[in-house]
């Protein structure tokens, strides 16, 4: 089987000859990535992005935070700079992505529909907008949804295999907003994106960290295939496996905030095995990966090596269809 086939079959719970993985270069990956350039969802260091948000880098982190929001008042909405995703220049980098990916699973980057909103409005303003001006908030989200729908159409032309957007929805112990508000405002809009991706022949991925168990059932219901989850210990591997195992695929490293930082090498290896046991199912359901900003997260090299080597061992040792 090719990498492309292995990843797709594991996501669809159809079984494969080994466990797919997405690890540092020296260990290998079954994935290739593509995206617009420039991507209107990019987060620059110490400068303004295309929307007018000013970013500052945080210490060792590869990403930063917004220090100046472009839409402080809804009266200025008509003056908001909205990037044009139909510009030909953005798609030059995508033209040869399928050829460059070869037999790997090609994952296309989309545009967030929650994080980008609070990068534009500010987090506290966004939370107040949910109750004060939901129709205005919805208008902004719909602009982002339409951008994603156009991007899906373009990525379908190059036969991308998957479509991913990133929205961190969780705090450490609960969702950032009330689940009912999420269901009313964001759920139908994610559904539009997932439905469009499926219609275009792509599997759906969402990156979301924090405590998000309150909305995972909803995401599965509206067509999410893969949850890209860097944290699990705040929810528990056993709980995640019992409630959601077999219903979507987990695309995850060892928990980046706890075991990868504080665990011994043996504890990291044991956690890898627990992930396969709890999150995987016969035929699929789990794809191990690494966290690509190890310096920012405080991950030491020996910990990364222990995780990657254990995941590779587990991939080799699992007979066809048993994970």
matplotlib code that plots the C-alpha trace (Angstrom):
import matplotlib.pyplot as plt

x = [0.0, 1.1, 1.1, -1.9, -3.8, -2.7, -3.8, -7.1, -7.9, -7.1, -9.3, -12.1, -11.5, -10.8, -7.6, -4.0, -0.7, 0.7, -0.1, 0.5, 2.5, 3.6, 7.0, 10.2, 12.0, 14.5, 11.7, 9.4, 5.9, 3.0, 1.8, 2.5, 1.0, -0.2, -1.8, -2.3, 0.7, 0.2, -2.4, -4.8, -4.8, -1.1, 0.2, 3.3, 5.8, 5.9, 4.0, 0.4, -1.3, -3.6, -6.6, -4.8, -4.1, -0.8, 1.1, 3.9, 6.0, 6.0, 9.5, 10.5, 7.2, 6.9, 3.6, 2.6, -0.5, -2.5, -1.7, -3.9, -7.2, -8.5, -12.2, -12.6, -16.1, -18.7, -19.3, -16.0, -17.0, -17.3, -13.7, -12.3, -9.6, -10.8, -8.2, -9.1, -8.6, -9.4, -6.2, -4.2, -0.9, -2.1, -2.5, 0.9, 2.4, -0.5, -0.2, 2.4, 1.5, 0.1, 3.1, 5.5, 3.5, 4.0, 2.3, 1.8, -1.5, -1.9, -3.4, -4.6, -4.6, -7.9, -8.9, -10.0, -13.6, -13.2, -9.6, -9.6, -12.7, -11.1, -7.9, -10.0, -12.3, -10.4, -11.4, -13.5, -15.3, -16.0, -17.5, -19.7, -20.8, -22.2, -25.0, -25.0, -24.8, -24.9, -26.1, -23.0, -20.8, -22.4, -21.8, -18.1, -18.0, -19.8, -17.1, -14.6, -16.8, -17.1, -13.3, -13.0, -15.6, -13.6, -10.4, -12.0, -12.9, -9.4, -7.8, -10.1, -8.6, -5.2, -6.7, -5.9, -6.8, -7.7, -8.8, -7.8, -8.7, -7.5, -9.6, -8.6, -11.9, -11.0, -9.7, -7.9, -11.2, -14.1, -15.1, -14.3, -18.0, -21.2, -21.8, -25.3, -23.9, -21.3, -24.1, -26.2, -23.5, -20.6, -21.9, -24.0, -21.0, -18.6, -21.2, -21.1, -17.3, -17.3, -20.1, -18.2, -15.0, -16.7, -18.5, -15.1, -13.6, -11.6, -11.5, -12.1, -9.6, -9.9, -7.1, -8.5, -6.9, -8.1, -11.1, -13.4, -15.4, -18.6, -18.6, -16.9, -20.3, -21.5, -18.4, -18.8, -22.5, -21.7, -19.0, -15.6, -13.3, -10.2, -9.5, -6.0, -5.6, -2.3, -3.7, -5.4, -4.5, -6.9, -9.7, -8.2, -7.3, -9.7, -12.6, -11.8, -11.5, -14.8, -16.9, -15.4, -13.2, -14.3, -16.3, -13.5, -9.7, -7.3, -4.3, -2.1, 1.3, 1.9, 0.3, 2.4, 1.8, 2.3, 3.9, 6.1, 7.4, 7.5, 7.5, 10.5, 11.4, 9.8, 6.6, 6.6, 6.9, 4.1, 1.9, 2.4, 1.1, -1.8, -2.8, -2.9, -4.9, -7.5, -7.8, -7.3, -9.8, -9.8, -9.1, -8.1, -8.9, -5.4, -2.5, 0.5, 2.3, 4.8, 4.4, 6.2, 7.2, 9.1, 11.3, 8.2, 6.6, 9.7, 10.2, 13.7, 15.2, 15.5, 11.8, 10.9, 13.2, 11.6, 8.1, 9.0, 10.8, 8.0, 5.4, 7.4, 7.8, 4.1, 3.4, 5.6, 4.4, 0.7, -0.6, -2.9, -6.3, -5.6, -5.3]
y = [0.0, 3.6, 6.1, 7.7, 4.5, 3.6, 7.0, 6.9, 3.4, 4.0, 7.1, 5.1, 2.1, -0.2, -1.6, -1.3, -3.1, -0.8, 2.2, 5.5, 8.3, 11.9, 12.2, 14.3, 14.1, 11.5, 9.1, 9.8, 10.8, 9.5, 13.1, 16.0, 19.5, 22.2, 25.6, 29.1, 31.4, 33.8, 32.2, 34.8, 32.9, 33.3, 34.5, 36.6, 37.6, 41.3, 42.7, 43.1, 40.3, 40.7, 41.5, 44.3, 42.4, 43.3, 40.2, 40.0, 36.9, 35.2, 34.1, 30.8, 30.1, 29.8, 31.7, 34.9, 36.7, 39.7, 42.9, 45.2, 44.1, 45.5, 45.5, 47.1, 48.4, 46.9, 50.4, 49.9, 46.6, 48.0, 49.2, 45.9, 44.6, 41.2, 39.2, 38.0, 34.3, 34.2, 36.0, 33.8, 34.5, 32.6, 29.4, 29.3, 27.2, 24.7, 23.9, 21.1, 20.0, 16.7, 15.8, 16.9, 14.8, 11.6, 8.7, 10.6, 11.7, 15.4, 17.5, 21.0, 23.9, 25.9, 29.0, 29.0, 30.2, 30.9, 31.8, 34.2, 35.9, 36.6, 37.7, 40.3, 41.2, 40.2, 37.3, 39.1, 41.1, 37.8, 36.3, 39.3, 39.3, 35.9, 37.4, 41.1, 41.0, 37.3, 38.4, 40.6, 37.9, 35.4, 37.7, 37.7, 34.0, 33.5, 35.4, 32.9, 30.0, 31.2, 31.5, 27.9, 26.8, 28.5, 26.9, 23.5, 23.9, 24.9, 22.0, 19.5, 20.4, 19.1, 16.0, 16.9, 14.0, 15.9, 19.4, 20.8, 23.9, 24.9, 26.3, 25.8, 25.6, 24.4, 25.7, 23.2, 21.9, 23.1, 24.7, 28.4, 29.2, 27.6, 24.4, 25.6, 28.8, 26.8, 24.6, 27.6, 29.7, 27.6, 24.0, 24.7, 26.6, 23.7, 21.5, 23.5, 23.2, 19.5, 18.7, 20.7, 18.8, 15.4, 16.4, 17.3, 13.9, 15.0, 13.8, 16.4, 17.3, 19.8, 20.9, 21.7, 21.6, 22.0, 20.3, 19.8, 16.6, 18.7, 19.2, 16.1, 14.3, 17.3, 17.4, 13.7, 14.2, 16.9, 15.0, 15.4, 12.5, 13.3, 15.3, 16.7, 16.8, 17.7, 17.4, 14.4, 14.1, 16.9, 14.8, 11.3, 8.7, 6.2, 8.6, 9.7, 6.1, 5.0, 7.9, 8.5, 5.6, 4.0, 7.1, 9.3, 9.1, 10.7, 12.4, 13.0, 13.1, 12.2, 14.9, 18.0, 19.7, 16.9, 13.6, 15.0, 17.7, 16.0, 12.3, 9.9, 8.2, 5.0, 6.9, 8.5, 5.0, 3.7, 6.6, 5.8, 2.3, 3.6, 5.8, 2.9, 0.8, 3.4, 5.5, 2.9, 0.3, -2.7, -1.3, 2.3, 5.3, 6.5, 8.2, 9.2, 12.4, 14.8, 18.4, 20.6, 23.4, 21.3, 24.3, 26.4, 23.5, 22.6, 19.1, 17.7, 15.8, 12.5, 12.7, 13.3, 10.3, 8.0, 8.9, 8.5, 5.3, 3.8, 4.8, 3.3, 0.0, -0.1, 0.5, -2.4, -4.8, -4.4, -7.0, -5.9, -4.8, -5.2, -1.6]
z = [0.0, -0.6, 2.2, 0.7, 0.8, 4.3, 5.8, 4.0, 5.0, 8.7, 8.8, 7.2, 9.6, 6.6, 7.9, 6.5, 6.6, 9.3, 11.4, 9.5, 11.2, 10.9, 12.6, 12.3, 9.0, 10.1, 11.1, 8.1, 7.5, 5.4, 4.9, 2.6, 3.1, 0.8, 1.2, -0.2, -0.3, 1.2, 3.4, 4.8, 8.0, 8.5, 11.9, 11.3, 14.0, 14.9, 12.0, 10.7, 8.9, 5.9, 8.0, 9.9, 13.1, 14.7, 16.0, 18.6, 19.1, 22.5, 23.7, 22.2, 20.6, 16.8, 17.0, 18.8, 19.9, 18.5, 20.3, 18.1, 16.7, 13.4, 14.2, 17.6, 16.8, 14.5, 13.1, 11.3, 9.7, 6.2, 6.4, 7.4, 5.0, 3.7, 1.9, -1.6, -1.7, -5.4, -6.3, -8.7, -6.9, -3.8, -5.8, -7.6, -4.7, -5.0, -8.7, -8.3, -4.8, -5.9, -8.0, -5.2, -2.6, -4.7, -3.0, 0.3, 1.7, 0.7, 3.4, 2.5, 5.0, 5.3, 7.3, 10.9, 11.6, 15.4, 16.0, 13.0, 14.4, 17.7, 16.0, 14.3, 17.2, 20.3, 22.5, 25.0, 22.3, 20.5, 23.6, 24.1, 20.5, 20.9, 23.0, 22.0, 18.2, 17.0, 13.5, 13.0, 14.4, 12.0, 9.0, 9.8, 10.3, 7.0, 5.2, 6.5, 5.6, 2.0, 1.9, 2.9, 0.4, -2.4, -1.1, -1.1, -4.7, -5.6, -3.6, -5.2, -8.6, -7.5, -5.8, -2.2, 0.1, 3.2, 4.3, 7.7, 9.7, 13.1, 16.0, 19.6, 21.4, 24.9, 28.1, 30.3, 31.9, 29.7, 26.5, 26.0, 25.4, 26.3, 24.2, 23.2, 21.8, 19.8, 18.5, 17.5, 15.8, 14.8, 14.3, 11.1, 9.6, 10.3, 8.7, 5.5, 5.3, 6.1, 3.6, 0.9, 1.6, 1.4, -1.8, -3.2, -2.3, 0.8, 4.3, 7.0, 9.8, 12.6, 14.9, 18.3, 21.7, 25.3, 26.9, 23.9, 24.8, 25.0, 21.2, 19.9, 19.4, 17.4, 15.3, 14.5, 13.7, 11.1, 9.3, 11.1, 10.2, 12.1, 15.3, 15.4, 19.1, 20.9, 24.4, 25.8, 29.5, 30.6, 29.2, 29.7, 27.1, 28.5, 28.4, 24.8, 23.7, 25.4, 24.2, 20.7, 19.7, 16.5, 15.5, 14.4, 14.0, 16.5, 14.9, 17.9, 19.6, 23.2, 25.3, 24.7, 28.0, 30.5, 29.6, 26.8, 29.1, 32.5, 31.7, 31.8, 28.6, 29.8, 30.7, 27.2, 25.6, 27.9, 26.9, 23.2, 23.9, 25.8, 23.0, 20.5, 23.0, 24.0, 20.8, 18.1, 16.9, 14.6, 11.2, 12.3, 14.4, 15.4, 13.6, 15.7, 15.0, 16.6, 17.8, 15.2, 17.6, 20.2, 21.4, 22.2, 24.0, 25.9, 24.4, 24.8, 21.9, 23.8, 24.5, 20.9, 19.9, 22.5, 21.2, 17.5, 18.0, 20.0, 17.5, 14.7, 16.7, 17.3, 13.6, 12.6, 15.3, 14.7, 12.2, 9.4, 10.6, 14.3, 15.3]

ax = plt.figure().add_subplot(projection="3d")
ax.plot(x, y, z, "-o")
ax.set_aspect("equal")
plt.show()
